[in-house]
């Protein structure tokens, strides 16, 4: 397996490690709510990574509600604890309409993407989808919401990228940005990651078999279940 093929997998692993390191800084008691975290460059030096990795980690932590990014000032601690069920429910209630609209767009866009991935995806791109799915399975066992959110985004992004349509990739990035906070909060609810596991498996198997109909059916079921999970939290 070439280094090129593993590049994205390695990047995901590095971001996960950086997220864990920053979370430990927050939960260790060294920072209180409202405190400013070390600057990006200092974190780059301490953790041995580039600024893009720190910024991606900050994006995920902001989505989880643990930090707040203030333009021109930096990252500030918003919560020293993981999201509770009540805060997750409150967020879902406030954003239900927005998330539903994003899911409607996904319902239109991702079936096209998965069809193109089957038709145009290279062996390396298909292998990458499989590898991300394997990492997702391991994250489900560990019940880490941040890992699951990052890997779920990477899984769906890898499918879109395998379609080799630059316009679709741009649309996919916009959707991913809009859904990161939803993903992080959703996977913090017990069992919701398990609900994604079976559809992901069915999607991967159908892509490998080049079965467009089965892949699209599995994807649509996956999105429907995700939306139903959110509505269940809102209505409980």
C-alpha positions in Angstrom: 0.0 0.0 0.0 1.6 3.3 -1.1 2.1 6.3 1.1 -0.1 8.3 -1.2 -3.0 6.0 -0.7 -2.7 6.4 3.1 -2.2 10.1 3.1 -5.8 11.0 4.0 -6.0 8.2 6.6 -2.9 9.5 8.3 -4.2 13.0 8.3 -7.4 11.9 10.0 -5.3 10.1 12.7 -3.1 13.2 13.3 -6.2 15.4 13.7 -7.7 13.0 16.1 -4.6 13.0 18.2 -4.4 16.8 18.2 -8.1 17.0 19.2 -7.4 14.6 22.1 -4.4 16.6 23.3 -6.3 19.9 23.3 -9.3 18.3 25.1 -6.9 17.0 27.7 -5.6 20.6 28.2 -9.2 21.8 28.8 -10.4 18.9 31.0 -7.2 18.8 33.1 -8.2 21.8 35.1 -5.5 24.1 33.6 -8.1 26.2 31.8 -11.4 27.6 33.1 -14.4 28.6 31.1 -13.5 31.9 29.4 -9.8 31.3 29.4 -7.9 31.7 26.1 -6.1 28.6 24.8 -2.5 28.9 23.5 -2.0 30.5 20.1 -2.0 28.4 17.0 1.7 28.8 16.5 2.5 27.7 20.0 0.3 24.7 19.7 2.0 23.9 16.4 5.3 23.9 18.1 4.2 21.9 21.1 2.3 19.3 19.2 4.6 19.1 16.1 1.9 19.7 13.5 1.0 22.4 11.0 -1.4 25.3 11.4 -4.0 23.6 9.1 -4.2 20.7 11.5 -4.6 22.9 14.5 -7.4 24.9 12.7 -9.2 21.7 11.8 -9.0 20.5 15.4 -10.3 23.8 16.6 -13.2 23.5 14.1 -14.2 20.2 15.6 -13.9 21.3 19.2 -16.0 24.4 18.4 -18.6 22.1 16.9 -18.6 20.0 20.1 -19.2 23.2 22.1 -16.0 23.0 24.1 -14.3 26.1 22.6 -15.4 29.3 20.9 -13.3 30.8 18.1 -13.3 34.6 18.0 -11.9 36.1 14.8 -8.7 38.0 15.4 -8.5 36.9 19.0 -8.1 33.2 19.2 -9.8 30.2 20.8 -11.5 30.4 24.2 -12.8 27.6 26.5 -16.6 27.4 26.4 -17.1 24.2 28.4 -14.8 22.0 30.4 -17.1 19.1 30.0 -18.5 17.0 27.1 -22.0 17.9 26.0 -24.8 16.6 28.2 -28.0 15.1 26.7 -30.0 18.3 27.7 -27.5 20.6 25.9 -27.6 18.3 22.8 -31.4 18.4 22.9 -31.5 22.2 23.2 -29.1 22.5 20.2 -31.2 20.1 18.1 -34.4 22.1 19.0 -32.8 25.4 18.0 -31.3 24.0 14.7 -33.9 21.5 13.6 -35.0 23.5 10.6 -31.4 24.2 9.5 -30.3 20.6 9.8 -33.4 19.3 8.0 -32.6 21.6 5.1 -29.0 20.4 5.0 -30.3 16.8 5.0 -32.7 17.6 2.1 -29.7 18.8 0.1 -27.7 15.7 1.0 -30.6 13.6 -0.2 -30.3 15.2 -3.6 -26.6 15.4 -3.8 -25.1 12.3 -2.3 -27.0 9.7 -4.4 -25.4 11.4 -7.5 -22.0 11.3 -5.8 -22.3 7.7 -4.9 -23.3 6.8 -8.5 -20.3 8.7 -9.9 -18.0 7.1 -7.3 -19.0 3.6 -8.5 -18.6 4.7 -12.2 -15.4 6.7 -11.9 -13.7 5.9 -8.6 -10.2 4.6 -8.9 -9.1 1.5 -6.9 -7.1 3.8 -4.5 -10.2 6.0 -3.9 -12.4 3.0 -3.2 -9.7 1.5 -0.9 -9.7 4.8 1.0 -13.4 4.7 1.6 -13.0 1.1 2.9 -10.1 2.2 5.2 -12.1 5.1 6.7 -15.0 2.8 7.3 -12.7 0.4 9.3 -11.5 3.4 11.4 -15.1 4.3 12.0 -15.9 0.8 13.2 -13.1 1.1 15.7 -14.3 4.5 16.9 -17.8 3.1 17.4 -16.3 0.6 19.9 -14.5 3.4 21.7 -17.6 5.7 21.8 -15.6 8.8 21.1 -18.0 11.4 19.6 -15.3 13.7 18.2 -13.5 10.8 16.4 -16.9 9.6 15.1 -17.8 13.0 13.8 -14.5 13.4 12.0 -14.5 10.0 10.5 -18.2 10.2 9.4 -17.4 13.5 7.6 -14.3 11.9 6.0 -16.3 8.8 4.9 -18.9 10.8 3.1 -16.3 13.3 1.7 -14.3 10.4 0.4 -17.3 9.1 -1.5 -17.9 12.5 -3.0 -14.3 12.9 -4.0 -14.3 9.5 -5.6 -16.8 10.8 -8.1 -14.0 13.0 -9.5 -16.4 15.9 -10.1 -14.8 19.2 -8.8 -18.1 21.0 -8.6 -19.6 18.3 -6.5 -16.6 18.2 -4.3 -17.0 22.0 -3.6 -20.7 21.4 -2.7 -19.7 18.6 -0.5 -17.3 20.8 1.5 -20.0 23.4 2.1 -22.3 20.6 3.4 -19.5 19.2 5.6 -18.9 22.6 7.2 -22.6 23.0 7.9 -23.0 19.6 9.4 -19.9 19.3 11.6 -21.6 20.5 14.7 -24.6 18.3 14.0 -22.4 15.3 13.6 -20.5 15.9 16.8 -23.6 16.4 18.9 -25.5 13.5 17.3 -22.7 11.0 17.9 -22.5 12.2 21.6 -26.0 10.5 22.0 -25.5 6.9 23.0 -26.3 4.3 20.3 -26.6 6.8 17.4 -23.1 5.9 16.2 -24.3 2.3 16.0 -27.3 3.4 13.9 -24.8 4.7 11.3 -22.6 1.6 11.3 -24.8 -0.8 9.5 -25.7 1.7 6.7 -22.0 2.6 6.3 -21.2 -1.1 5.9 -24.0 -1.6 3.3 -22.8 1.4 1.4 -19.2 0.2 1.3 -20.2 -3.3 0.2 -22.4 -2.0 -2.5 -19.7 0.3 -3.8 -17.2 -2.6 -3.9 -19.8 -4.7 -5.8 -20.5 -1.7 -8.1 -24.2 -2.0 -7.3 -25.5 1.5 -7.8 -29.1 0.7 -6.7 -28.1 -1.0 -3.5 -25.6 1.8 -2.6 -28.1 4.6 -3.2 -30.8 2.7 -1.2 -28.3 2.2 1.7 -27.4 5.9 1.6 -31.0 7.1 1.6 -31.8 4.8 4.5 -28.7 6.1 6.4 -29.8 9.7 6.0 -33.4 9.0 6.9 -32.3 7.2 10.1 -30.0 10.2 11.0 -32.9 12.6 10.6 -35.2 10.4 12.6 -32.6 10.2 15.4 -32.5 14.0 15.6 -36.3 14.2 15.6 -36.4 11.6 18.4 -34.2 13.8 20.6 -36.3 16.9 19.8 -39.6 15.2 20.6 -38.5 13.3 23.7 
